[in-house]
Amino acid sequence: MQNGKVVSMIRFDSVSKRFPNGTTAVDDLSVEFSEGGITVLVGSSGCGKTTTLRMINRLVDPTAGTITLGGRDVRDLPAARLRRGIGYVIQQAGLFPHRTVLDNIATVPTLLGWGRRKARARAAELLEVVGLPADAGKRYPNQLSGGQQQRVGVARALAADPPVLLMDEPFGAVDPVVRALLQDELIRLQAELRKTIVFVTHDIDEAVRLGDQIAIFRTGGHMVQCAPPAELLARPADDFVAGFLGSERGLKLLSLVTLAGVPYEPVGSVRSTATVKEARDAAAGRWLLVVSPDGGPAGWLDTGALEGLPGTSAVAGLALAPARGLRDSDSLLSALNETVSSPAGVAVRVDAAGVVTGVTGQDVLHARQRSLT
Amino acid sequence: MTIEWQWLSTHTDDLWALSLDHLSTAIPAVLLGLLIALPLAVVAHRIRPLRGVLLGLSNIMFTVPSLALFVILLPITGLTRTTAITGLTIYTLVVLLRNTVEGLDSVPAKVREASLAMGRGRVGTLLKVELPLALPVIMAGVRVASVMTISLVSVASYIGYGGIGQLFTDGFQRNFPTPVIAGVVLTLLLALAADALLVLVQWLCTPWIRKGARA
């Protein structure tokens, strides 16, 4: 950040890469990756996304155009110096099998001349940051599981606290459960660290999940569209992008947009301590919302079940259909899901404290969705 | 063929001296071979077209009969231990060069790339990453070269530096089998001891392999 303005940390100016065998990996690419955000490069294999990434730390040199990092041409520095300031994470971590986990993480600090003691102390600190037990430090990489190795890979990239991280399909080799876990960890870390991250994947769901900005590449090294995920899903530039986003594009979009600003209407309800008579008086339709003493939703009461019960008996103890309270930070998709699964056909809204504020129906959710596209 | 144990007991000092002499030809030959093979292997590994040339050359050198090799070397280095060591060094190259190149090939590309991407230079990557990871394959070559050299030293008897080989000449000339048998057994023992030592060295140098079993 400079003068409070978002600075484009990484900038490509008419960059092309043609390999000696004649293939064009990247074709006239001009794009900016903003500071402190995750930009995901996505596309099928051979589309130039990895080459684009590798040109940033000069593992590949472009045949035309310039790349600047924080306003400075990447060719201004010797390649090794440049690379020590850029974290790099690759698939299957690329850890040094002959060095302990601690030594692996301490690689860049050691190269920067921090001294053994300080480098190792920093490495030990990072073990904790990425959620590994302290005793993992003495082990060798092949004594760890795939997911753990990937965490070491992230720790190693973060060791010298570089402002920029390049991640090349870092979670490509782990199973879906571990992958989701690692994605969550990355989101958590990024909320704290605010690194400028360039992330390569071929998985559009991963891109939507992680990206502040997504750049879609097409075979032949063309970047087709670069936009925040919601914009991409709502307004794909062409059929290629739409096809790449998949048939569930609408659902993906709903999963990205939150309920913040989506209106709700008041709902008739009774406390779970109420009597059957009070419930009858409050009922407006077949389903009545029951609220627990803390103000949160306890469940939906079928008012039909009240027939024949004495007015003085308690509501507590009657069977309730489950109701889930949705906060403003929850997605439109989860709200839509709630309208489908709850018997009342509406989603119960709660405030930050979890106290019921009202309900939102499908028509309102649809209106919000239509306003996006 | 009978063994005269009496001869053995009166010649233990000689046998010991000959064994040491044997090793002072064999060990420098292997070390020198390694010293030459390492840089050549790095070149052969990096520059593809040179690989075939260098490996082919070391193969051809290996086919030159040892006697002929010593004859070629004599005018240059004379009747010295240097001649014996030089000849044997040339033979070690066929194994050491090939194994070192294969060892470097065995280093995963991802690991090499990660080292460069961390900001280690090419030389640093070679010394700190590629060579240590190639070590098991290189050491396999060193073991073969050592055993081979220890058995080959005897041929340098022609020029007087055959170590234990002198027992063979001695035994044949006098039609007296005891020294010959002693020489064969000694050579075998030296080769086994050298191999065991190298296995131990490799074991000590590669903790990541012996701790490799996933915990």
Interface residues (C-beta under 8 A of the other chain):
Chain A: N57 L59 A80 R81 L82 R83 R84 G85 Y88 I90 Q91 Q92 G94 L95 F96 P97 H98 R99 T107 V108 L111 R139 Y140 N142 Q143 L144 S145 R156
Chain B: P108 K110 V111 E113 A114 S115 L116 A117 M118 G119 R120 G121 G124 V129 P132 L133 T206 P207 W208 K211 G212 A213 R214 A215
